[in-house]
Amino acid sequence: MRPADVQSRPEDPSSDETVEGGATLAEIARAAGVSAPTVSKVLNGRADVAAATRTRVEELLRRHGYRRRRGASQQSRMIDLVFHELESSWAMEVIRGVENVAREEGLSLVLSESAGRLMPGQTWVDGVLARRPAGVILVLSDLDPAQRAQLTSRDIPFVVVDPAGDPGDDVPSVGATNWQGGLAATRHLLELGHRRIGVIGGPSRMMCSRARIDGYRSALESAGVPVDAELVREGDFHHEAGYAAGLELLRLPQPPTAVFTGNDLQALGLYEAARELGVRIPEDLSVVGFDDLPLARWVGPPLTTVRQPLTEMAEAAARLVLDLGRGRHPAASRIDLATSLVVRNSTAPPAG
């Protein structure tokens, strides 16, 4: 991935530039009790503006429906890509997809992380306003209404990949068929003959995790198998959560004969718990993951998993955000790419 070279600062908007509704930036400056250059600093994400002043100016810009005219300022040749956390091969698959498109378009890539928060802070927003990128891609993150308005008013398009919550119809997003994936994973285990099937989901606050669990429940209900709350665990999509939940499930008086995990990293944690307790995979326990990261093929036994087309999702998001920046709007604001079950050696009929 190429380092991001921040381009020269765009021209400040003219003080007589008119916003929707007829007000000029000079008039907004007078209403806010500041100078027109101060309004320009706010528009360009400059740090040398007091927080209270910035808030007052932003509110007036929103109230007047300000939106910078397309072409009124030069955008930099870069895409901003922000993750809520950057610590797994899952993120690398997304980065690869965005970089593929950035390379084709001659763009640089700026990576940032919101330290586990599902919304980036205002410091990140100010940096984006200053960089003026061709587009912003948020992964498992979202923006609050004020942050969305800031990007929109500066004509900076944004797209959410795998949104944590419901982004709304007005927010372009790219995801996968998570419910269908959870359904396919659980049906595969049912077809092998399993009836006591556990699940280790991701955080319940994340829409993708809830959809996968809903698919699991639907498959069981369709097969006439009651959902046993004792076999349902919530994780956080990390290896350690899969290990801890795996120990709990496998130590039950009647442990599951199969477990569907909300992602591949939790499946690896479950593998570790099974080894520690002397439970063989797949002889004693069948395991299905979700994502189909490269490591799913390398573990022993190779992991049966639901393939989530992460690289293709990222490519679609990058093309979508660039299209939006060029004034092209898709027929639908939500794109869901298909998941598919990849059967390997971690699943088999139950013993006995």
SVG drawing of the C-alpha trace seen along z (x, -y; Angstrom):
<svg xmlns="http://www.w3.org/2000/svg" viewBox="-41 -40 45 85">
<polyline fill="none" stroke="black" stroke-width="0.4" points="0.0,0.0 1.4,-3.4 1.9,-6.0 -0.6,-8.8 0.8,-12.1 -1.5,-14.8 -2.2,-17.2 -1.9,-21.0 -4.8,-22.7 -7.7,-23.6 -8.7,-27.2 -10.9,-28.6 -14.4,-29.4 -15.1,-33.0 -16.9,-35.0 -19.6,-35.9 -20.3,-32.3 -24.0,-31.8 -25.5,-28.8 -28.9,-27.2 -31.5,-29.6 -29.6,-32.7 -27.3,-33.3 -23.7,-34.0 -20.7,-32.8 -20.2,-36.4 -23.8,-36.5 -23.3,-33.3 -20.1,-34.8 -22.0,-37.8 -24.8,-35.6 -22.1,-33.5 -20.3,-36.6 -17.0,-35.6 -15.1,-36.6 -15.5,-35.1 -12.0,-33.6 -13.0,-31.8 -16.0,-30.3 -13.6,-29.2 -11.3,-27.6 -14.3,-25.6 -15.2,-24.5 -11.7,-23.3 -11.4,-21.4 -8.6,-23.7 -7.7,-23.0 -7.1,-26.6 -10.8,-27.3 -12.3,-27.2 -14.7,-24.2 -17.6,-26.5 -17.1,-28.6 -16.9,-25.6 -20.1,-24.2 -21.9,-27.5 -20.7,-27.9 -21.5,-24.2 -25.0,-24.7 -25.6,-27.7 -24.2,-26.0 -26.6,-23.1 -29.5,-25.4 -28.9,-27.2 -28.4,-23.9 -24.9,-24.8 -23.3,-22.5 -20.1,-23.4 -20.7,-23.6 -19.2,-20.7 -15.9,-21.8 -15.7,-24.8 -12.7,-23.2 -10.1,-20.7 -10.3,-17.3 -7.1,-15.4 -6.2,-12.2 -6.9,-9.9 -9.5,-7.7 -10.0,-7.7 -10.6,-4.2 -11.5,-4.0 -11.9,-0.8 -13.3,-0.6 -10.3,1.6 -7.3,2.7 -5.9,6.0 -6.9,9.0 -6.5,10.6 -10.2,9.6 -9.1,6.0 -6.3,7.0 -8.9,8.5 -10.8,5.2 -7.7,3.1 -6.7,5.2 -10.0,4.6 -10.0,0.8 -6.3,0.7 -7.1,2.6 -9.5,-0.1 -7.3,-2.9 -4.4,-1.6 -6.6,-1.5 -7.7,-5.1 -4.2,-6.4 -5.3,-7.3 -3.5,-7.0 -5.1,-5.4 -5.3,-6.9 -5.9,-4.3 -7.2,-5.2 -8.8,-3.5 -11.4,-4.6 -9.9,-2.6 -12.9,-0.2 -15.5,-2.9 -18.3,-2.4 -18.2,-6.1 -14.9,-8.0 -14.2,-11.1 -14.4,-14.7 -10.6,-14.9 -10.8,-12.3 -13.6,-14.3 -11.5,-17.5 -8.7,-15.6 -11.0,-14.4 -12.3,-18.0 -8.7,-19.2 -7.6,-16.4 -10.7,-16.8 -10.5,-13.1 -12.3,-11.8 -14.3,-9.7 -14.6,-8.1 -15.2,-4.4 -16.1,-3.4 -15.9,0.3 -18.1,1.6 -18.5,-2.1 -20.9,-4.9 -21.2,-8.6 -23.6,-10.6 -26.0,-13.0 -23.8,-16.0 -20.7,-14.3 -22.7,-13.2 -23.8,-16.7 -20.2,-18.0 -19.1,-15.6 -22.1,-16.2 -21.8,-20.0 -18.2,-19.7 -19.3,-17.4 -17.2,-14.5 -19.1,-11.2 -19.0,-8.3 -20.0,-4.7 -20.3,-2.2 -19.0,1.4 -20.7,4.0 -22.5,1.3 -22.7,2.0 -26.3,0.8 -29.0,-0.2 -27.4,-3.1 -30.7,-4.2 -31.9,-4.5 -30.0,-7.7 -26.6,-6.2 -24.9,-4.2 -23.6,-0.8 -22.2,2.5 -22.6,5.7 -23.2,9.4 -26.1,11.8 -25.3,12.5 -28.7,14.1 -28.4,16.5 -24.9,17.4 -26.1,18.3 -28.9,20.3 -26.6,22.2 -24.1,23.0 -26.7,24.4 -28.5,26.3 -25.2,28.0 -24.9,29.2 -28.5,30.3 -28.1,32.3 -25.1,34.1 -27.4,35.3 -26.6,32.8 -29.4,31.7 -27.5,30.2 -26.0,27.3 -24.4,24.4 -23.5,20.9 -20.9,18.3 -22.1,15.0 -20.5,11.6 -21.6,8.5 -25.3,8.1 -25.0,4.4 -23.7,5.3 -26.3,5.8 -24.2,8.5 -23.9,10.6 -27.6,10.4 -28.4,11.5 -26.1,14.5 -27.7,15.6 -31.2,15.1 -30.2,17.3 -29.1,20.0 -32.4,19.8 -34.4,19.9 -32.6,23.1 -33.3,24.8 -36.9,23.7 -37.5,24.9 -36.1,28.3 -38.3,28.5 -35.3,28.3 -36.0,26.1 -33.5,23.3 -31.7,24.1 -30.7,20.8 -28.0,22.8 -26.2,23.3 -26.2,19.7 -23.1,17.5 -22.2,13.9 -18.6,13.2 -16.8,10.2 -15.4,11.6 -11.9,12.3 -10.0,15.5 -10.2,15.1 -14.0,14.9 -14.2,18.1 -11.9,19.9 -13.8,18.7 -17.3,19.5 -16.0,22.8 -14.8,23.9 -18.3,23.0 -20.1,25.0 -17.9,28.0 -18.0,28.3 -21.8,28.5 -23.3,31.7 -24.7,32.2 -22.3,30.4 -23.1,29.6 -22.0,32.0 -21.6,29.0 -21.0,25.3 -21.5,22.4 -19.2,19.5 -19.9,16.0 -16.5,15.7 -13.3,17.6 -11.3,16.1 -13.8,17.3 -13.7,20.8 -9.9,20.8 -10.6,20.0 -13.0,22.9 -10.4,25.2 -8.0,24.3 -10.7,25.0 -11.4,28.4 -7.7,29.3 -7.4,28.3 -10.3,30.6 -9.4,33.5 -12.3,33.0 -11.5,34.1 -12.6,32.1 -14.6,33.4 -14.9,36.8 -16.4,35.4 -17.3,31.8 -18.1,30.3 -17.2,26.6 -18.4,24.0 -16.9,20.5 -17.8,17.4 -15.6,15.2 -13.4,17.8 -10.2,15.9 -7.0,17.5 -6.2,19.0 -9.4,21.2 -7.5,23.4 -4.3,23.6 -5.7,24.8 -5.9,28.5 -8.4,29.7 -9.2,27.1 -12.3,25.1 -15.7,25.4 -16.9,21.8 -19.2,19.4 -17.4,17.3 -18.0,13.6 -16.6,11.9 -14.6,9.2 -12.3,8.1 -15.2,7.9 -17.2,5.9 -14.4,3.5 -13.9,3.1 -17.7,2.4 -17.6,-0.2 -14.6,-1.9 -16.2,-2.1 -19.5,-3.3 -17.9,-6.1 -16.0,-7.3 -19.1,-7.1 -20.9,-9.2 -18.1,-11.8 -18.6,-11.9 -22.3,-12.6 -23.5,-9.1 -26.1,-7.7 -27.0,-4.0 -30.5,-2.8 -30.2,-1.3 -28.3,-2.6 -27.7,0.8 -25.6,3.5 -25.5,7.0 -23.1,9.5 -23.8,13.2 -22.2,15.5 -21.5,19.2 -20.8,22.3 -17.3,23.8 -17.2,27.3 -13.8,28.6 -12.8,31.1 -14.0,29.6 -17.6,31.0 -18.8,34.6 -21.9,36.6 -22.2,36.8 -20.5,39.8 -22.6,42.8"/>
</svg>
